[in-house]
């Protein structure tokens, strides 16, 4: 699982102003977002859950080699089972964060691991929202990055579970391109929505100042 721009964006953008004590990264992959949360926060519990065995092993290795290993833990499970079990135990998280799979079946490849990481068939948005609603603390935040074209339907699905959009940042590659991603932040409170926009590049590999300011703490060279 490669480190991608989506994960970096989500890990850098997600709000920690409510000072979460417990964080869950759904679909941890290499552990990138969980590691970013450890770098940015003082949360004592930072869990990842990952269904693919090789990705799970990569997360564990990266957690153990980091300076925050005592605060990081990864579960090898699909999220549906994890949410059921943890929900039954009345466990909760103050921040749930996810860069979920979002390609549809028509794009599926012959690589099962790739499919699990990238495609909705392994974890639908409905299953993600439903599980997150069970595990989110009363004052918690759910933070995700999804395709911009899915924003309206995702927000409507979240409302069914009494999770309300508080903040959105729509992302495009260059100033002349269409919005490609939406960073979304939900809570159990209905408040006035904060809307933002972000452009990543001026030209290929020449990043905008706003993208540099957001992500520079996570790149060795920026």
DOLO-863441 format. One record per residue: x, y, z of N, C-alpha, C in turn; residue number from 1; residue in one letter. Coordinates in Angstrom, 2 decimals, always signed. Last residue first. Layout:
DOLO-863441
REC       npx       npy       npz      capx      capy      capz       cpx       cpy       cpz     n   res
REC         X         Y         Z         X         Y         Z         X         Y         Z   NUM     A
...
END
This chain:
DOLO-863441
REC       npx       npy       npz      capx      capy      capz       cpx       cpy       cpz     n   res
REC     +9.86    +19.40     +1.17     +8.67    +20.06     +0.68     +9.00    +21.51     +0.33   222     X
REC    +11.04    +16.47     +2.44    +11.38    +17.54     +1.50    +10.08    +18.11     +0.95   221     X
REC     +9.73    +14.99     +4.32    +11.12    +15.30     +4.56    +11.59    +16.44     +3.66   220     X
REC     +6.43    +15.84     +5.40     +7.35    +15.50     +4.31     +8.77    +15.85     +4.70   219     X
REC     +4.90    +16.78     +7.44     +4.89    +15.33     +7.21     +5.76    +14.91     +6.03   218     X
REC     +4.74    +19.48     +7.62     +5.24    +18.78     +8.80     +5.41    +17.28     +8.57   217     X
REC     +3.46    +20.33     +5.27     +4.92    +20.37     +5.34     +5.50    +19.61     +6.54   216     X
REC     +0.69    +20.53     +4.79     +1.32    +19.20     +4.86     +2.82    +19.19     +5.15   215     X
REC     -0.22    +23.20     +4.77     -1.03    +22.16     +5.41     -0.21    +20.90     +5.71   214     X
REC     +1.68    +24.60     +3.32     +1.42    +24.99     +4.71     +0.67    +23.89     +5.46   213     X
REC     +1.41    +23.31     +0.81     +2.67    +23.23     +1.56     +2.43    +23.54     +3.04   212     X
REC     -1.15    +24.15     +0.11     -0.89    +22.72     +0.31     +0.39    +22.51     +1.11   211     X
REC     -0.74    +26.90     -0.05     -1.74    +26.39     +0.90     -1.54    +24.90     +1.16   210     X
REC     +1.10    +27.16     -2.11     +1.51    +27.50     -0.75     +0.54    +26.94     +0.28   209     X
REC     +1.08    +24.34     -4.37     +0.59    +25.65     -3.92     +1.05    +25.90     -2.49   208     X
REC     +3.93    +22.71     -5.87     +2.78    +22.74     -4.98     +2.38    +24.17     -4.61   207     X
REC     +4.84    +21.20     -8.60     +5.03    +22.54     -8.01     +3.77    +22.83     -7.19   206     X
REC     +4.16    +18.82     -9.77     +5.19    +18.79     -8.71     +5.58    +20.18     -8.21   205     X
REC     +2.77    +20.53    -12.43     +3.18    +19.21    -11.96     +4.37    +19.30    -11.00   204     X
REC     +1.66    +23.69    -11.06     +1.96    +22.81    -12.18     +2.47    +21.51    -11.60   203     X
REC     +0.32    +24.01     -8.59     +0.31    +25.07     -9.60     +0.56    +24.44    -10.97   202     X
REC     -1.67    +21.70     -6.67     -0.51    +22.04     -7.48     -0.75    +23.27     -8.35   201     X
REC     -4.02    +21.71     -4.95     -2.77    +21.05     -4.58     -1.56    +21.58     -5.34   200     X
REC     -6.38    +23.82     -3.46     -5.75    +23.42     -4.72     -4.36    +22.88     -4.40   199     X
REC     -9.28    +23.78     -1.51     -7.82    +23.60     -1.53     -7.39    +23.16     -2.93   198     X
REC    -11.86    +25.43     +0.36    -11.36    +24.85     -0.89     -9.84    +24.77     -0.82   197     X
REC    -14.50    +25.09     +2.83    -13.17    +25.50     +2.38    -12.87    +24.88     +1.02   196     X
REC    -17.07    +25.85     +5.12    -16.71    +25.37     +3.79    -15.38    +25.97     +3.34   195     X
REC    -18.70    +24.90     +7.98    -17.53    +25.64     +7.50    -17.10    +25.03     +6.17   194     X
REC    -22.11    +25.05     +8.82    -21.05    +24.32     +8.13    -19.94    +25.27     +7.68   193     X
REC    -23.42    +25.46    +12.02    -23.20    +26.09    +10.72    -21.97    +25.46    +10.07   192     X
REC    -24.41    +22.26    +13.39    -23.88    +23.62    +13.50    -23.74    +24.20    +12.09   191     X
REC    -25.60    +19.64    +15.14    -25.89    +20.42    +13.93    -25.41    +21.84    +14.16   190     X
REC    -23.59    +17.05    +16.51    -24.21    +18.37    +16.66    -24.44    +19.02    +15.30   189     X
REC    -22.11    +14.84    +16.20    -23.51    +14.62    +16.57    -24.27    +15.93    +16.72   188     X
REC    -20.10    +15.50    +13.24    -20.28    +15.29    +14.68    -21.76    +15.03    +14.94   187     X
REC    -17.72    +15.29    +10.53    -19.07    +15.15    +11.09    -19.02    +15.08    +12.62   186     X
REC    -16.05    +16.45     +7.72    -15.97    +16.28     +9.17    -17.38    +16.33     +9.76   185     X
REC    -14.42    +15.65     +4.69    -15.66    +15.88     +5.42    -15.48    +15.59     +6.90   184     X
REC    -13.01    +16.50     +1.69    -12.67    +16.20     +3.08    -13.88    +16.60     +3.92   183     X
REC    -13.45    +15.38     -1.53    -14.06    +16.18     -0.46    -13.58    +15.63     +0.88   182     X
REC    -11.78    +15.59     -4.73    -12.02    +14.99     -3.42    -12.77    +15.96     -2.52   181     X
REC    -11.93    +17.13     -7.08    -11.73    +15.68     -7.16    -12.10    +14.99     -5.86   180     X
REC    -13.18    +19.81     -8.95    -12.97    +19.25     -7.62    -12.93    +17.72     -7.71   179     X
REC    -11.42    +20.27    -12.09    -12.62    +20.12    -11.28    -12.27    +19.61     -9.89   178     X
REC     -8.73    +22.64    -12.83     -9.38    +21.32    -12.83    -10.62    +21.31    -11.95   177     X
REC     -7.37    +24.99    -12.61     -8.28    +24.85    -13.75     -9.03    +23.52    -13.76   176     X
REC     -5.71    +24.71    -10.39     -6.74    +25.76    -10.37     -7.78    +25.56    -11.47   175     X
REC     -5.39    +21.15     -9.75     -4.88    +22.45    -10.18     -6.04    +23.45    -10.24   174     X
REC     -6.86    +19.26     -8.14     -5.44    +19.11     -8.44     -4.77    +20.41     -8.82   173     X
REC     -9.01    +20.17     -5.37     -8.74    +19.91     -6.79     -7.25    +19.93     -7.06   172     X
REC    -11.31    +19.61     -2.72     -9.92    +19.60     -3.19     -9.86    +19.37     -4.69   171     X
REC    -13.17    +21.09     -0.19    -13.21    +20.48     -1.52    -11.85    +20.70     -2.20   170     X
REC    -13.90    +20.50     +3.07    -12.88    +21.11     +2.21    -12.88    +20.37     +0.89   169     X
REC    -16.25    +21.09     +5.64    -15.93    +20.44     +4.37    -14.83    +21.22     +3.67   168     X
REC    -17.94    +20.50     +8.72    -16.82    +21.15     +8.01    -16.53    +20.37     +6.74   167     X
REC    -20.13    +19.21     +9.69    -19.72    +20.45    +10.36    -18.72    +21.24     +9.52   166     X
REC    -22.80    +17.09     +9.06    -21.63    +17.74     +8.48    -21.35    +19.06     +9.19   165     X
REC    -23.83    +14.83    +11.58    -24.09    +16.02    +10.78    -22.79    +16.66    +10.30   164     X
REC    -25.46    +11.90    +12.31    -24.13    +12.49    +12.19    -24.24    +13.63    +11.18   163     X
REC    -27.72    +10.31    +12.46    -27.60    +11.48    +13.33    -26.16    +11.99    +13.43   162     X
REC    -27.94     +8.53    +10.46    -27.36     +8.03    +11.71    -27.07     +9.17    +12.70   161     X
REC    -28.79    +10.08     +8.41    -29.68     +9.00     +8.86    -29.22     +8.42    +10.20   160     X
REC    -26.57    +11.63     +7.89    -27.70    +12.24     +8.62    -28.68    +11.20     +9.13   159     X
REC    -25.05     +9.93     +6.31    -24.60    +10.23     +7.68    -25.75    +10.81     +8.50   158     X
REC    -26.46    +10.04     +3.91    -26.37     +8.78     +4.64    -25.98     +9.01     +6.08   157     X
REC    -25.98    +12.71     +3.20    -27.36    +12.26     +3.46    -27.37    +10.95     +4.26   156     X
REC    -23.21    +12.61     +2.80    -23.76    +13.49     +3.85    -25.18    +13.06     +4.21   155     X
REC    -23.11    +10.88     +0.61    -22.46    +10.51     +1.87    -23.03    +11.33     +3.01   154     X
REC    -24.42    +12.34     -1.38    -25.02    +11.08     -0.92    -24.41    +10.64     +0.41   153     X
REC    -22.63    +14.53     -1.64    -24.03    +14.75     -1.26    -24.64    +13.47     -0.70   152     X
REC    -20.11    +13.30     -2.41    -20.28    +14.12     -1.19    -21.74    +14.20     -0.74   151     X
REC    -19.33    +12.00     -4.64    -20.08    +11.21     -3.66    -20.48    +12.03     -2.43   150     X
REC    -17.76    +13.72     -6.07    -19.06    +13.38     -6.65    -19.93    +12.58     -5.68   149     X
REC    -15.37    +13.75     -4.62    -16.27    +14.89     -4.54    -17.67    +14.55     -5.05   148     X
REC    -14.50    +10.77     -2.89    -14.63    +11.49     -4.15    -15.66    +12.61     -4.03   147     X
REC    -13.40    +11.48     +0.55    -14.12    +10.69     -0.45    -14.11    +11.44     -1.78   146     X
REC    -12.18    +11.25     +3.78    -11.95    +11.83     +2.46    -12.58    +10.91     +1.43   145     X
REC    -13.42    +12.04     +7.13    -13.17    +11.16     +5.98    -12.76    +11.96     +4.76   144     X
REC    -14.07    +11.91    +10.56    -13.38    +12.65     +9.50    -13.00    +11.70     +8.37   143     X
REC    -16.11    +12.43    +13.28    -15.82    +11.51    +12.19    -15.25    +12.31    +11.04   142     X
REC    -15.70    +13.21    +16.70    -15.70    +13.68    +15.32    -15.38    +12.51    +14.39   141     X
REC    -17.54    +13.24    +19.89    -16.52    +12.83    +18.93    -16.73    +13.40    +17.53   140     X
REC    -19.14    +13.47    +22.06    -18.56    +14.72    +21.55    -17.53    +14.45    +20.46   139     X
REC    -19.83    +10.79    +22.43    -20.88    +11.80    +22.31    -20.37    +13.11    +21.72   138     X
REC    -17.76     +8.68    +20.30    -18.17     +9.23    +21.59    -19.15    +10.38    +21.37   137     X
REC    -18.50     +6.18    +17.94    -18.13     +7.58    +18.16    -18.64     +8.06    +19.52   136     X
REC    -19.44     +3.66    +17.39    -18.19     +3.77    +18.13    -17.80     +5.20    +18.49   135     X
REC    -21.75     +3.82    +15.87    -21.77     +2.98    +17.08    -20.58     +3.28    +17.99   134     X
REC    -20.95     +5.36    +13.73    -21.96     +5.92    +14.63    -22.05     +5.13    +15.93   133     X
REC    -19.23     +3.60    +12.41    -18.66     +4.78    +13.09    -19.66     +5.37    +14.08   132     X
REC    -21.09     +1.81    +11.33    -20.13     +1.36    +12.34    -19.54     +2.52    +13.12   131     X
REC    -22.42     +3.56     +9.53    -23.15     +2.82    +10.56    -22.23     +2.39    +11.70   130     X
REC    -20.32     +4.39     +7.86    -21.05     +5.37     +8.67    -21.78     +4.68     +9.82   129     X
REC    -19.52     +1.91     +6.72    -18.56     +2.78     +7.40    -19.28     +3.74     +8.35   128     X
REC    -21.88     +1.07     +5.52    -21.28     +0.26     +6.60    -20.28     +1.08     +7.40   127     X
REC    -22.16     +3.11     +3.60    -23.21     +2.89     +4.60    -22.67     +2.11     +5.80   126     X
REC    -19.92     +2.73     +2.03    -20.02     +3.96     +2.81    -21.07     +3.80     +3.92   125     X
REC    -18.76     -0.68     +2.32    -19.60     +0.36     +1.73    -19.59     +1.60     +2.61   124     X
REC    -16.07     -2.48     +1.85    -16.64     -1.68     +2.94    -17.44     -0.55     +2.31   123     X
REC    -15.68     -3.97     -0.43    -15.15     -4.50     +0.83    -15.68     -3.74     +2.04   122     X
REC    -16.79     -2.51     -2.51    -17.35     -3.83     -2.22    -16.85     -4.40     -0.90   121     X
REC    -15.33     -0.21     -2.97    -16.48     -0.12     -2.07    -17.01     -1.50     -1.68   120     X
REC    -11.76     -0.60     -3.11    -13.10     -0.71     -3.67    -14.20     -0.81     -2.63   119     X
REC     -9.13     -0.59     -2.19     -9.60     +0.51     -3.03    -11.08     +0.48     -3.38   118     X
REC     -8.42     -2.77     -0.63     -7.97     -1.45     -0.21     -8.73     -0.34     -0.94   117     X
REC     -9.50     -4.90     -2.05     -9.93     -4.65     -0.68     -9.59     -3.24     -0.23   116     X
REC     -8.03     -4.70     -4.46     -9.47     -4.50     -4.44     -9.97     -4.16     -3.04   115     X
REC     -5.48     -5.34     -3.58     -5.72     -4.02     -4.15     -7.21     -3.69     -4.11   114     X
REC     -5.93     -7.99     -2.86     -5.49     -7.03     -1.84     -5.76     -5.61     -2.31   113     X
REC     -6.61     -9.18     -5.34     -7.58     -9.13     -4.24     -7.22     -8.08     -3.19   112     X
REC     -6.21     -8.31     -8.53     -5.44     -8.29     -7.29     -6.38     -8.10     -6.11   111     X
REC     -7.62     -7.95    -10.79     -7.44     -9.34    -10.38     -6.68     -9.44     -9.06   110     X
REC     -9.81     -5.10    -10.15     -8.68     -5.76    -10.79     -8.62     -7.22    -10.33   109     X
REC    -12.70     -3.05    -10.72    -11.96     -4.04     -9.96    -10.90     -4.74    -10.80   108     X
REC    -14.33     -1.17    -11.80    -12.90     -0.89    -11.86    -12.06     -1.98    -11.20   107     X
REC    -16.89     -1.97    -11.33    -16.47     -1.92    -12.72    -14.97     -1.66    -12.87   106     X
REC    -17.36     -1.68     -8.57    -16.97     -2.98     -9.11    -16.43     -2.92    -10.54   105     X
REC    -15.86     +1.52     -7.62    -16.96     +0.57     -7.77    -16.48     -0.68     -8.50   104     X
REC    -13.76     +2.91     -5.07    -13.99     +2.54     -6.45    -15.12     +1.52     -6.52   103     X
REC    -13.29     +3.41     -2.36    -14.41     +4.09     -3.02    -14.56     +3.79     -4.50   102     X
REC    -12.29     +2.83     +1.03    -12.31     +2.38     -0.37    -13.48     +3.03     -1.09   101     X
REC    -11.53     +5.82     +3.07    -12.19     +4.53     +2.77    -12.04     +4.12     +1.31   100     X
REC     -9.78     +6.97     +5.31     -9.63     +7.15     +3.87    -10.20     +5.87     +3.26    99     X
REC    -10.96     +8.08     +8.44    -10.88     +7.03     +7.43    -10.70     +7.60     +6.03    98     X
REC    -11.34     +8.32    +11.97    -10.80     +8.90    +10.74    -10.64     +7.79     +9.70    97     X
REC    -12.77     +9.40    +14.87    -12.71     +8.28    +13.93    -12.37     +8.87    +12.58    96     X
REC    -12.20    +10.49    +18.07    -11.99    +10.81    +16.66    -11.93     +9.51    +15.88    95     X
REC    -12.96     +9.26    +20.37    -13.22    +10.70    +20.26    -12.98    +11.23    +18.84    94     X
REC    -14.63     +6.12    +20.62    -13.47     +6.90    +20.19    -13.88     +8.37    +20.03    93     X
REC    -15.64     +3.40    +22.81    -15.88     +4.56    +21.95    -14.58     +5.31    +21.66    92     X
REC    -17.23     +0.32    +23.75    -16.01     +1.10    +23.54    -16.35     +2.29    +22.64    91     X
REC    -19.20     -1.52    +24.38    -19.43     -0.11    +24.69    -18.14     +0.71    +24.66    90     X
REC    -19.09     -4.02    +23.45    -18.30     -3.76    +24.66    -18.40     -2.32    +25.13    89     X
REC    -20.50     -3.69    +21.11    -21.09     -4.53    +22.16    -20.38     -4.32    +23.50    88     X
REC    -18.61     -2.21    +19.72    -19.87     -1.58    +20.11    -20.56     -2.36    +21.22    87     X
REC    -16.68     -4.12    +19.25    -16.34     -2.99    +20.12    -17.60     -2.27    +20.59    86     X
REC    -18.19     -5.85    +17.54    -17.58     -6.33    +18.79    -17.30     -5.19    +19.76    85     X
REC    -18.99     -4.14    +15.43    -19.97     -4.92    +16.20    -19.42     -5.31    +17.55    84     X
REC    -16.55     -3.17    +14.49    -17.55     -2.23    +15.02    -18.58     -2.95    +15.87    83     X
REC    -15.37     -5.59    +13.61    -14.72     -4.77    +14.64    -15.74     -3.85    +15.31    82     X
REC    -17.06     -6.35    +11.54    -16.94     -7.20    +12.73    -16.36     -6.41    +13.91    81     X
REC    -16.62     -4.14     +9.79    -17.96     -4.52    +10.19    -17.93     -5.34    +11.49    80     X
REC    -13.91     -4.05     +9.23    -14.48     -3.03    +10.11    -15.87     -3.41    +10.61    79     X
REC    -12.03     -7.08     +9.60    -12.82     -6.16     +8.78    -13.55     -5.22     +9.73    78     X
REC     -8.79     -7.16    +11.24    -10.22     -7.47    +11.18    -10.88     -6.63    +10.10    77     X
REC     -6.34     -6.77    +13.29     -6.50     -7.45    +12.00     -7.94     -7.94    +11.90    76     X
REC     -5.58     -3.66    +14.78     -6.39     -4.87    +14.81     -6.49     -5.45    +13.40    75     X
REC     -2.78     -1.99    +16.14     -3.57     -2.31    +14.95     -4.29     -3.64    +15.13    74     X
REC     -1.83     +0.81    +18.09     -2.16     -0.61    +18.04     -3.02     -0.86    +16.81    73     X
REC     +0.17     +3.20    +19.81     -0.40     +2.72    +18.55     -0.66     +1.22    +18.61    72     X
REC     +1.62     +4.04    +21.92     +0.27     +4.58    +21.81     -0.50     +4.02    +20.62    71     X
REC     +4.13     +3.01    +21.73     +3.39     +2.67    +22.94     +1.94     +3.18    +22.90    70     X
REC     +5.21     +4.12    +19.38     +4.73     +2.75    +19.39     +3.90     +2.37    +20.60    69     X
REC     +6.26     +6.50    +18.61     +4.97     +6.54    +19.31     +4.38     +5.14    +19.48    68     X
REC     +8.44     +6.31    +17.06     +8.68     +6.75    +18.44     +7.39     +6.80    +19.26    67     X
REC     +8.16     +3.29    +15.08     +7.98     +4.72    +15.32     +8.27     +5.05    +16.78    66     X
REC     +8.23     +0.59    +14.85     +9.47     +1.30    +14.54     +9.37     +2.80    +14.79    65     X
REC     +5.62     -0.17    +15.37     +6.68     -0.59    +16.29     +7.97     +0.18    +16.08    64     X
REC     +4.28     +0.89    +13.14     +3.96     +1.36    +14.49     +5.12     +1.07    +15.45    63     X
REC     +5.39     -0.64    +11.09     +5.61     +0.81    +11.11     +5.31     +1.40    +12.48    62     X
REC     +4.43     -3.18    +11.82     +5.87     -2.93    +11.72     +6.17     -1.43    +11.81    61     X
REC     +1.65     -2.77    +11.65     +2.27     -3.18    +12.92     +3.76     -2.86    +12.92    60     X
REC     +1.41     -2.15     +8.89     +1.01     -1.19     +9.93     +1.71     -1.50    +11.24    59     X
REC     +2.23     -4.58     +7.78     +3.00     -3.36     +7.51     +2.68     -2.29     +8.54    58     X
REC     +0.22     -6.28     +8.66     +1.59     -6.53     +9.11     +2.47     -5.31     +8.89    57     X
REC     -1.92     -5.10     +7.22     -1.93     -5.16     +8.68     -0.52     -5.34     +9.23    56     X
REC     -1.09     -5.71     +4.64     -1.18     -4.31     +5.05     -1.18     -4.21     +6.58    55     X
REC     -1.32     -8.49     +4.72     -0.01     -7.88     +4.47     +0.01     -6.41     +4.87    54     X
REC     -4.12     -8.82     +5.30     -3.08     -9.33     +6.20     -1.74     -8.64     +5.98    53     X
REC     -6.72     -6.45     +5.32     -5.72     -7.15     +4.50     -4.52     -7.55     +5.36    52     X
REC     -8.14     -5.00     +7.26     -8.58     -6.34     +6.90     -7.52     -7.13     +6.12    51     X
REC     -7.46     -3.05    +10.10     -7.09     -3.33     +8.71     -7.42     -4.78     +8.38    50     X
REC     -7.54     -0.37    +12.28     -8.17     -1.65    +11.95     -7.97     -1.87    +10.45    49     X
REC     -5.70     +1.26    +14.87     -5.99     +1.06    +13.47     -6.73     -0.26    +13.31    48     X
REC     -5.79     +3.55    +17.60     -5.98     +2.22    +17.04     -6.18     +2.29    +15.54    47     X
REC     -4.44     +5.15    +20.09     -4.59     +5.36    +18.65     -4.60     +3.98    +18.01    46     X
REC     -4.61     +6.57    +23.16     -5.08     +5.39    +22.42     -5.26     +5.76    +20.96    45     X
REC     -3.72     +9.04    +23.91     -3.03     +7.87    +24.46     -3.44     +6.58    +23.77    44     X
REC     -3.07    +11.98    +22.13     -4.01    +10.89    +22.39     -3.26     +9.64    +22.84    43     X
REC     -1.74    +14.23    +21.48     -1.29    +13.55    +22.70     -2.20    +12.39    +23.05    42     X
REC     -0.96    +14.71    +17.94     -1.78    +14.76    +19.15     -1.11    +14.07    +20.32    41     X
REC     +0.65    +14.45    +15.67     -0.07    +15.70    +15.87     -0.74    +15.82    +17.24    40     X
REC     +1.72    +11.89    +15.72     +2.63    +13.03    +15.61     +1.93    +14.33    +16.01    39     X
REC     -0.60    +10.36    +15.76     +0.33    +10.28    +16.90     +1.29    +11.46    +16.90    38     X
REC     -1.62    +11.03    +13.27     -2.38    +11.39    +14.46     -1.50    +11.35    +15.71    37     X
REC     +0.32     +9.85    +11.68     +0.15    +11.30    +11.63     -0.62    +11.80    +12.85    36     X
REC     -0.20     +7.17    +12.29     +1.09     +7.75    +12.65     +1.03     +9.28    +12.64    35     X
REC     -2.73     +6.94    +11.14     -2.58     +6.74    +12.59     -1.27     +7.34    +13.07    34     X
REC     -2.03     +7.33     +8.46     -2.88     +8.30     +9.13     -2.78     +8.17    +10.65    33     X
REC     -0.22     +5.05     +7.92     +0.12     +6.46     +7.70     -0.70     +7.42     +8.55    32     X
REC     -0.49     +2.36     +7.94     -0.50     +3.03     +9.24     -0.25     +4.52     +9.15    31     X
REC     -0.83     +1.20     +5.54     +0.54     +1.22     +6.06     +0.61     +1.82     +7.45    30     X
REC     -4.10     +0.52     +6.38     -3.10     +0.37     +5.32     -1.69     +0.26     +5.88    29     X
REC     -6.33     +1.00     +8.01     -5.07     +1.70     +8.31     -4.00     +1.55     +7.24    28     X
REC     -9.24     +1.17     +8.21     -8.51     +0.82     +7.00     -7.12     +1.43     +7.04    27     X
REC     -9.78     +3.76    +10.40    -10.45     +2.64     +9.73     -9.78     +2.39     +8.39    26     X
REC     -8.38     +4.70    +13.28     -8.14     +4.83    +11.85     -8.72     +3.59    +11.18    25     X
REC     -9.42     +6.30    +16.20     -9.49     +5.08    +15.40     -9.30     +5.42    +13.93    24     X
REC     -8.38     +7.61    +19.34     -8.52     +7.81    +17.90     -8.56     +6.45    +17.21    23     X
REC     -8.83     +9.31    +22.41     -8.82     +8.04    +21.70     -9.15     +8.26    +20.23    22     X
REC     -8.84    +11.89    +23.18     -8.02    +10.98    +23.98     -7.89     +9.61    +23.31    21     X
REC     -8.81    +14.90    +21.28     -9.27    +13.52    +21.47     -8.29    +12.70    +22.31    20     X
REC     -9.23    +17.89    +21.24     -8.23    +17.15    +22.03     -8.68    +15.71    +22.32    19     X
REC    -10.61    +19.42    +19.56    -11.38    +18.90    +20.70    -10.52    +17.98    +21.57    18     X
REC     -8.84    +19.92    +17.53     -9.09    +21.00    +18.48     -9.89    +20.54    +19.69    17     X
REC     -8.11    +18.44    +15.45     -7.81    +17.87    +16.76     -8.08    +18.89    +17.87    16     X
REC     -9.42    +17.89    +12.20     -9.33    +18.73    +13.39     -9.02    +17.91    +14.64    15     X
REC     -7.60    +16.98     +9.30     -8.57    +16.62    +10.34     -8.33    +17.41    +11.62    14     X
REC     -5.41    +17.56     +7.63     -6.57    +18.46     +7.69     -7.48    +18.21     +8.89    13     X
REC     -3.52    +15.51     +7.76     -3.10    +16.88     +8.06     -4.29    +17.80     +8.33    12     X
REC     -4.94    +13.22     +7.05     -4.21    +13.25     +8.31     -3.79    +14.66     +8.73    11     X
REC     -5.90    +13.99     +4.50     -6.82    +13.73     +5.60     -6.13    +13.82     +6.95    10     X
REC     -3.47    +14.28     +3.03     -4.43    +15.38     +3.17     -5.33    +15.19     +4.38     9     X
REC     -2.43    +11.69     +3.23     -1.68    +12.83     +3.78     -2.62    +14.01     +4.00     8     X
REC     -4.41    +10.24     +1.85     -4.13     +9.97     +3.25     -3.41    +11.12     +3.93     7     X
REC     -4.21    +11.41     -0.74     -5.47    +11.43     +0.01     -5.22    +11.24     +1.51     6     X
REC     -1.60    +10.84     -1.62     -1.96    +12.22     -1.28     -3.23    +12.28     -0.45     5     X
REC     -0.32     +7.76     -0.18     -0.98     +8.57     -1.19     -1.34     +9.95     -0.69     4     X
REC     +1.95     +5.25     +0.08     +1.50     +6.47     +0.74     +0.93     +7.39     -0.32     3     X
REC     +0.82     +2.01     -1.07     +1.66     +3.21     -1.16     +1.07     +4.34     -0.32     2     X
REC     +0.84     -1.19     +0.00     +0.00     +0.00     +0.00     +0.89     +1.25     +0.00     1     X
END
